[in-house]
Amino acid sequence: MTSAPSQHAAPSGERAPAPQPPPAPGPFGRLGVWSATHARAVFVLWIAVVAGLGAFAPKVDSALSGAGWQANGSQSVAVRQIAQDHFGGNASTALQVVVHADRPVADPAVRKVIARAESLVRADPRVAQVLPPQPGATVSPDGRTAIVLAGAGTDPNTMVRAADDLKGPLAALSGGGITVHATGASVLWSDFNTANHDAMMHSEILSWPVTLVILVLAFGSLVAAGLPLLLTMAGLGASAGSLVLLTHLTPVSIWAMNFAMMFALALGIDYALFLVMRFRAARAGGTRGTLAAVAETMDTAGKAVALSGATVLVSLSAVMLVPSPAFRSMAGGIMLAVVFVLAATLTLLPAVLAKLGPRVDAAALPWAKAGGAGSPRFAAWGEQLWRRPLLYGGAALAVLLVLAAPVLGLRTAMPSIAVLPKDASARAGYTAVQDAFGPGTPGTLQIAVPSAAAARAAEVARHTHGVAAVLPPQQADDRSGWSMVQAVPSVDPSDPALSGTVHTLRADLPPGSLVGGASVENLDLQRVLTQKTPLVIGVVLALGFLLVLFALQAPLVAALGTAASLLSTGAAFGVARLVFQDGHGAGLLGFTSQGFLDGWAPVFFFAMIFAIAMDYTVFLLAAAKEHHERTGDPKAAMTGAMAHSGRVVFAAAAVMVAVFFTFALSGPLPPKEMGIVLGAAVLLDAALVRLVLLPVLLRLTGRAAWWSPAWLRRVLPDVRFSHG
């Protein structure tokens, strides 16, 4: 009896084709396989990293600084240093203790409170010379308000911590018709950091339940939904500890941790979504082993995540061009968080996925579908866009252009004292000083001048428009050759007219004169930000384009992705102008419009928004390139990208919008600006750009979108997103 021939047997006289081996994994696939096969080592390494660096994390609130909002190399910073070194610390960072009474300050009870206030600040080693109230200078004309000056004996960041410690005990001296408030720039930053920290904590409490619900709905299972939290906690613990260690080398703004926390959460969700969805698809049908699924996931989604992380880092690195310690440390803090989240995504997550295998879908929701090659809903949406591109693309473009149009009238300035709560020490003291001495007194200008020209400088200041009063020149006691002239402006420090007064003084004062003071430091920082913003925007756009071009090797696609990101960014700032400059919705959000957007917002928010927008761009275009490499068909590239990445973009954007918009519900004005601007940017970018306009542009450009000149293909390495 002869056996039946195999259904795979070759015809007579022909050799049977050799079975095709699985495709060899690329560099990212090999990294994923290594992490999967060495899972224990990966887990131990990450536990060591998070535990080692995380041990420093509880110190983050006390270690990180609150100052650094200055333009390095400016006249105002030079004046501050001169005042600290040669005038008993009577610099812009000095503490001002304002004592106001319902009777003259010469009253014995008031004098006793003033003496106790002097003793309190004199006992602090961070305070240099203490100047008691001086009639005609720091005692008000009505005799009911006096100011004790506590000179800055150390750097600005340490003086903010001194304000943290002293403002409470000083306020406790109030009573019996006498009020005591600490004020000045250091107290302002202390109060602002406190209000900002409280707002951040409140917003995070509000956002976490919403985030968890969206994650469970997006992943369809409780186990999978926990993976972004794993990445977030690893990134946050490591980055927080790193920031504390970094403070031993350079001051780091407390805002660095706030922004790092937001980006760690946002990117942890983005990256986990992208990899987990791809891992499920790779395992769909049960025909592929776990290691093969990990390799495919990392060679496709892992490569896209690496490119996305690089794009975010490149965008934020441009902020380093701004010569301000606060800006640089904030950008550095976010970059640290991105590095740790990215490293965890490319090593820890593959190891966890390999261990979970099919259990990644455990505790699934009743209606959730495990695995799958894509989203049927977004696949259908891609088909709809392909059939009617002009209708949908034109509508999306019109909305974005209408929202972006108000940018043409956007005004910026440094925030005023009004960003603080009314009961904050700095604001209460500021108001008391204005009521007693005049509107410009809190912004008193400090003119450092060579002693030989001091009398002339005082005369020039006295005859300068916008100057209400000039105090007699004070000569340094250490024979440094410097004298200090203090000029009181006639307008509030936040009044735009002050800038003209400072400009006139700098032009007319004797050679060698330097104009500074707390209000001038703000003006100098605003000037630098205005100068550097075009440069930062240009560098971000150029580097973003080059990075996408490097990955996709298609000039038109790279240009379209970059331009689309710029469009959504412009629309977000248009919304910012309508809300914060024009005041639309101010009552609903609980703030009073300043008539401008805070000066630090354009340059910093642009880098952040562009980084997030390019994050989504990379996910969408990487998926499109993968399908184009497989089929060579522009339609398959566009519709396939929508099917595979549309759900990821939608879910990740939903989480980000929920997180960012919670910051608009509480706290001082700057966090509200951050929440509205970033939330609007993500909403517009995901809803109108990534899920409508960019796919439509791929439809309209067709094969030209993926064309690349021969010389460019020779220059660039062959980066592919398909697997096998």
Residue pairs with C-beta under 8 A, 6 or more apart in sequence:
8 16
9 16
10 16
10 17
22 292
22 724
23 723
23 724
25 32
25 33
25 295
25 296
25 298
25 299
26 299
26 303
26 720
26 723
28 298
28 299
28 302
28 303
28 306
28 346
29 294
29 295
29 296
29 298
29 299
29 302
29 723
30 295
31 298
31 302
31 346
31 347
31 350
32 294
32 295
32 297
32 298
32 299
32 302
32 346
32 350
33 291
33 294
33 295
33 298
33 350
35 42
35 294
35 346
35 347
35 348
35 350
35 351
35 354
36 290
36 291
36 294
36 350
36 351
36 353
36 354
37 291
37 354
38 351
39 351
39 352
39 354
39 355
42 347
42 348
42 351
43 348
43 351
46 234
46 344
46 347
46 348
49 234
49 238
50 233
50 234
50 237
50 238
52 241
53 237
53 238
53 239
53 240
53 241
53 242
53 245
54 237
54 238
54 240
54 241
55 241
56 63
56 240
56 241
56 244
56 245
57 236
57 237
57 240
57 241
57 244
59 244
60 240
60 243
60 244
60 257
61 197
61 254
62 161
63 243
63 244
63 247
63 252
64 243
64 244
64 247
64 252
64 253
64 254
64 256
64 257
65 156
65 157
65 160
65 161
65 247
65 251
65 252
65 253
65 254
66 157
66 160
66 161
66 189
66 190
66 192
66 193
66 253
66 254
67 93
67 156
67 157
67 159
67 160
67 186
67 189
67 251
67 253
67 325
67 326
68 156
68 157
68 251
68 253
68 324
68 325
68 326
68 329
69 189
69 324
69 326
69 521
69 522
69 525
69 600
70 76
70 77
70 156
70 324
70 325
70 326
70 521
70 524
70 525
71 77
71 323
71 324
71 521
71 524
71 525
71 527
71 528
72 323
72 324
72 325
73 323
74 521
74 524
74 525
74 528
75 506
75 514
75 515
75 516
75 520
75 524
76 92
76 515
76 516
76 517
76 520
76 521
76 523
76 524
77 516
77 521
77 524
78 448
78 514
78 516
79 91
79 92
79 446
79 447
79 448
79 514
79 515
79 516
79 517
79 520
80 91
80 92
80 93
80 156
80 516
80 521
81 91
82 448
82 482
82 484
82 514
83 89
83 90
83 91
83 92
83 446
83 448
83 484
83 516
84 91
84 93
84 128
84 151
84 152
84 153
85 480
86 476
86 477
86 478
86 480
86 482
87 151
87 474
87 476
87 482
87 484
88 128
88 129
88 131
88 151
89 127
89 128
89 129
89 150
89 151
89 152
89 153
90 129
90 131
90 149
90 151
90 152
90 484
91 151
91 152
91 446
92 184
92 185
92 446
92 516
92 517
92 518
92 521
93 152
93 156
93 159
93 184
93 185
93 186
93 518
94 149
94 150
94 151
94 152
94 159
94 184
94 186
95 121
95 127
95 149
95 150
95 152
95 159
95 162
95 163
95 166
95 182
95 183
95 184
95 186
95 187
96 147
96 148
96 149
96 150
96 182
96 183
96 184
96 187
96 429
96 433
97 117
97 121
97 147
97 148
97 149
97 150
97 170
97 180
97 181
97 182
97 429
98 145
98 146
98 147
98 180
98 181
98 182
98 183
98 429
98 432
98 433
99 105
99 110
99 113
99 114
99 117
99 133
99 145
99 146
99 147
99 148
99 178
99 179
99 180
100 144
100 145
100 178
100 179
100 181
100 432
100 436
101 107
101 109
101 110
101 113
101 144
101 145
101 177
101 178
101 179
102 144
102 177
102 178
103 109
103 110
103 144
103 177
104 110
104 143
104 144
105 111
105 114
105 133
105 139
105 143
105 144
105 145
105 146
106 143
109 176
109 178
110 146
110 178
113 173
113 178
113 180
114 132
114 133
114 146
114 148
116 173
117 148
117 170
117 173
117 180
118 130
118 132
118 148
120 166
120 169
120 170
120 173
121 127
121 130
121 148
121 150
121 166
121 170
122 130
122 150
124 150
124 162
124 165
124 166
125 153
126 152
126 153
126 154
126 158
126 159
126 161
126 162
127 150
127 151
127 152
127 153
127 162
128 150
128 151
128 152
128 153
129 151
130 148
130 149
130 150
130 151
131 138
131 148
131 149
131 151
132 148
133 139
133 146
133 147
133 148
137 471
138 146
138 147
138 148
138 149
139 145
139 146
139 147
140 146
140 436
140 437
141 436
141 437
142 436
144 436
145 432
145 433
145 435
145 436
145 437
147 433
150 166
152 159
152 186
154 162
155 251
156 185
156 186
157 251
159 186
160 186
160 189
160 190
160 193
161 190
162 186
163 182
163 184
163 186
163 187
163 189
163 190
164 190
164 194
166 182
167 181
167 182
167 187
167 190
167 191
167 425
170 180
170 181
170 182
170 425
171 180
171 181
171 182
171 425
173 180
174 180
179 428
179 432
181 425
181 426
181 428
181 429
181 432
182 425
182 426
182 429
183 425
183 426
183 427
183 428
183 429
183 430
183 432
183 433
183 442
184 426
184 429
184 518
185 518
185 521
187 425
187 426
187 429
188 417
188 420
188 426
188 430
190 425
190 426
191 420
191 421
191 424
191 425
191 426
191 427
192 419
192 420
192 426
192 668
192 670
193 254
194 424
195 420
195 421
195 424
195 667
195 668
196 254
196 255
196 258
196 667
196 668
196 670
196 671
197 254
197 258
198 667
199 663
199 666
199 667
199 668
199 671
200 258
200 261
200 663
200 667
200 671
202 666
202 667
203 659
203 662
203 663
203 665
203 666
203 667
203 671
203 675
204 261
204 662
206 662
206 665
206 666
207 658
207 659
207 662
210 658
210 659
210 662
211 265
211 269
211 655
211 658
211 659
212 225
214 651
214 654
214 655
214 658
215 225
215 228
215 229
215 269
215 651
215 655
216 222
216 225
216 365
217 365
217 651
218 225
218 273
218 647
218 651
218 654
218 655
219 225
219 227
219 273
219 276
220 361
220 364
220 365
220 368
220 369
220 370
221 360
221 361
221 362
221 363
221 364
221 365
221 368
221 370
222 362
222 363
222 364
223 356
223 359
223 360
223 361
223 362
223 363
224 276
224 360
224 361
227 272
227 276
227 349
227 352
228 265
228 268
228 269
228 271
228 272
228 273
229 268
230 272
230 344
230 348
230 349
230 352
231 264
231 268
231 271
231 272
231 341
231 344
231 345
231 348
231 349
232 264
232 265
232 268
232 269
232 341
234 340
234 341
234 344
234 348
235 264
235 267
235 268
235 337
235 340
235 341
235 344
236 260
236 261
236 264
236 265
236 337
238 340
239 260
239 264
239 333
239 336
239 337
239 339
239 340
240 257
240 260
242 336
242 340
243 252
243 256
243 257
243 260
243 333
243 336
246 252
246 332
246 336
250 325
250 329
251 325
251 329
252 329
252 332
252 333
253 325
253 326
253 329
253 330
253 333
255 326
255 330
255 333
256 329
256 330
256 332
256 333
256 334
257 333
259 330
259 333
259 334
259 608
260 333
260 334
260 336
260 337
261 337
262 659
262 660
263 312
263 334
263 337
263 338
263 341
264 337
264 338
264 340
264 341
265 655
265 659
266 612
266 652
266 655
266 656
266 659
267 309
267 312
267 337
267 338
267 341
267 342
267 615
268 341
268 344
268 345
269 651
269 652
269 655
269 656
270 308
270 615
270 619
270 648
270 652
271 305
271 308
271 309
271 341
271 342
271 345
271 349
272 345
272 349
273 648
273 651
273 652
274 301
274 304
274 305
274 619
274 645
274 648
275 297
275 298
275 301
275 302
275 305
275 345
275 349
275 350
275 353
276 353
276 360
277 301
277 644
277 647
277 648
278 296
278 297
278 300
278 301
278 644
279 293
279 294
279 297
279 301
279 353
279 360
280 360
280 361
280 370
280 371
280 372
281 371
281 372
281 373
281 374
281 644
282 288
282 292
282 293
282 294
282 296
282 297
283 290
283 293
283 357
283 358
283 371
284 370
284 371
284 372
284 373
285 371
286 358
288 296
290 353
290 354
290 357
291 354
293 353
294 350
294 353
294 354
295 723
296 723
296 724
297 350
297 353
298 346
298 350
299 721
299 723
300 622
300 626
300 721
300 722
300 723
302 345
302 346
302 350
303 622
303 719
303 721
304 618
304 619
304 622
304 623
304 721
305 342
305 345
305 346
306 342
306 346
307 547
307 548
307 551
307 618
307 622
308 614
308 615
308 618
308 619
309 338
309 339
309 341
309 342
309 345
310 547
311 544
311 547
311 548
311 611
311 614
311 615
311 617
311 618
312 338
312 611
312 612
312 614
312 615
313 335
313 338
313 339
314 540
314 543
314 544
314 547
315 540
315 543
315 544
315 607
315 608
315 610
315 611
315 614
316 331
316 334
316 335
316 338
316 607
316 608
316 611
317 331
317 335
317 543
318 536
318 539
318 540
318 543
318 607
319 327
319 328
319 330
319 331
319 536
319 603
319 604
319 607
320 328
320 331
320 332
321 532
321 535
321 536
321 539
322 328
322 528
322 529
322 532
322 536
322 603
323 528
323 532
324 525
324 528
324 529
327 600
327 603
327 604
330 604
331 604
331 607
334 608
353 360
356 362
361 368
361 370
361 371
364 370
373 643
373 644
374 640
374 643
374 644
374 647
375 643
375 644
375 646
375 647
376 643
377 647
378 642
378 643
378 646
378 647
378 650
378 691
379 639
379 642
379 643
381 642
381 646
381 691
382 638
382 639
382 640
382 641
382 642
382 643
382 646
382 695
383 639
384 392
385 392
385 393
385 638
385 642
385 692
385 695
385 696
385 699
386 635
386 638
386 639
386 699
389 696
389 699
389 700
390 696
392 692
392 696
393 692
393 693
393 696
393 697
393 700
395 692
396 688
396 689
396 692
396 693
396 696
397 567
397 693
399 571
399 688
400 567
400 568
400 570
400 571
400 684
400 688
400 689
400 693
401 567
403 571
403 574
403 575
403 684
404 567
404 570
404 571
404 573
404 574
405 574
406 574
406 577
406 578
406 582
407 570
407 573
407 574
407 577
409 577
409 581
410 573
410 576
410 577
410 581
410 597
410 602
411 581
411 595
411 596
411 597
412 526
412 529
412 530
412 596
412 597
412 598
412 599
412 601
412 602
413 494
413 496
413 526
413 594
413 596
413 598
413 599
414 494
414 522
414 523
414 525
414 526
414 598
414 599
414 600
415 494
415 594
415 598
415 599
415 669
415 670
416 492
416 493
416 494
416 594
417 426
417 427
417 430
417 442
417 493
417 494
418 427
418 494
418 592
418 594
418 669
419 594
419 668
419 669
419 670
420 426
420 427
420 668
421 427
421 668
422 428
430 442
433 441
433 442
434 441
434 442
434 492
437 488
438 468
438 469
438 488
438 490
439 490
439 491
439 492
440 468
440 488
440 489
440 490
440 491
440 492
440 493
440 498
441 488
442 492
442 493
442 519
443 489
443 492
443 493
443 498
443 517
443 518
443 519
444 486
444 487
444 488
444 489
444 517
445 461
445 467
445 486
445 487
445 488
445 489
445 501
445 502
445 505
445 515
445 516
445 517
445 519
445 520
446 484
446 485
446 486
446 515
446 516
446 517
446 520
447 457
447 461
447 484
447 485
447 486
447 487
447 505
447 509
447 513
447 514
447 515
447 516
448 482
448 483
448 484
448 513
448 514
448 516
449 457
449 473
449 482
449 483
449 484
449 485
449 509
449 510
449 512
449 513
449 514
450 481
450 482
450 483
450 510
450 512
450 513
451 473
451 475
451 476
451 481
451 482
451 483
453 510
453 511
453 512
453 513
454 473
454 475
454 483
454 485
455 473
456 510
457 473
457 483
457 485
457 509
457 510
457 513
458 470
458 472
458 473
458 485
460 505
460 508
460 509
460 510
461 467
461 470
461 485
461 487
461 505
461 509
462 470
464 487
464 501
464 504
464 505
464 508
465 501
465 504
466 489
466 490
466 491
466 497
466 498
466 500
466 501
466 504
467 487
467 488
467 489
467 490
467 501
467 505
468 488
468 489
468 490
469 487
469 488
470 485
470 486
470 487
470 488
471 485
471 486
471 487
471 488
473 483
473 484
473 485
474 483
474 484
474 485
474 486
475 482
475 483
476 482
476 483
476 484
487 505
489 498
489 501
489 519
491 497
491 498
491 501
492 498
493 518
493 519
493 522
494 594
498 519
498 523
499 523
502 515
502 520
502 523
505 513
505 515
506 513
506 515
509 515
525 599
525 600
526 599
529 599
529 600
529 602
529 603
530 599
532 603
533 602
533 603
533 606
536 603
536 606
536 607
537 603
537 606
540 606
540 607
540 610
541 562
541 566
541 610
544 562
544 565
544 610
544 614
545 558
545 559
545 562
548 557
548 558
548 561
548 562
548 614
548 617
548 618
548 621
549 555
549 558
549 716
550 716
550 719
551 618
551 622
551 719
552 558
552 621
552 622
552 625
552 719
553 708
553 712
553 713
553 716
553 718
553 719
554 625
554 705
554 706
554 707
554 708
555 707
555 708
555 709
555 712
556 701
556 704
556 705
556 706
556 707
557 621
557 624
557 625
557 698
557 705
557 706
560 694
560 697
560 698
560 701
560 705
561 614
561 617
561 618
561 621
561 694
562 614
562 617
564 613
564 617
564 689
564 690
564 693
564 694
564 697
565 610
565 613
565 614
565 617
565 685
565 689
566 610
567 689
567 693
568 609
568 613
568 681
568 684
568 685
568 688
568 689
569 606
569 609
569 610
569 613
569 681
571 680
571 681
571 684
572 605
572 609
572 677
572 678
572 680
572 681
572 684
573 597
573 602
573 605
573 606
573 677
575 676
575 677
575 680
575 684
576 597
576 601
576 673
576 676
576 677
576 680
577 597
578 584
579 585
579 586
579 589
579 676
580 593
580 594
580 596
580 597
580 598
580 669
580 672
580 673
580 676
581 593
581 594
581 595
581 596
581 597
582 593
583 592
583 593
586 592
586 593
589 664
589 665
589 672
589 676
591 669
591 672
594 669
597 673
598 669
598 670
598 673
601 673
601 674
601 677
605 674
605 677
605 678
605 681
608 678
609 677
609 678
609 681
609 685
612 656
612 678
612 681
612 682
612 685
613 681
613 685
613 689
616 649
616 652
616 653
616 685
616 686
616 689
616 690
617 690
617 694
619 645
619 648
619 649
620 641
620 642
620 645
620 646
620 649
620 690
620 694
620 695
621 641
621 694
622 645
622 721
623 640
623 641
623 644
623 645
623 721
624 637
624 638
624 640
624 641
624 698
625 637
625 706
625 721
626 640
626 644
626 721
626 722
627 633
627 636
627 637
627 640
627 641
627 644
628 634
628 636
628 637
628 706
629 720
629 721
629 722
630 636
630 722
631 637
631 640
634 698
634 699
634 702
634 703
634 705
634 706
635 699
637 698
637 706
638 695
638 698
638 699
641 695
641 698
642 691
642 695
646 691
649 686
649 690
649 691
650 686
650 691
652 686
653 682
653 683
653 685
653 686
653 687
656 678
656 679
656 682
657 679
657 682
657 683
657 686
660 674
660 675
660 676
660 678
660 679
660 682
661 675
661 676
661 679
662 675
663 671
663 672
663 674
663 675
663 679
664 671
664 672
664 675
664 676
664 679
665 675
697 705
698 705
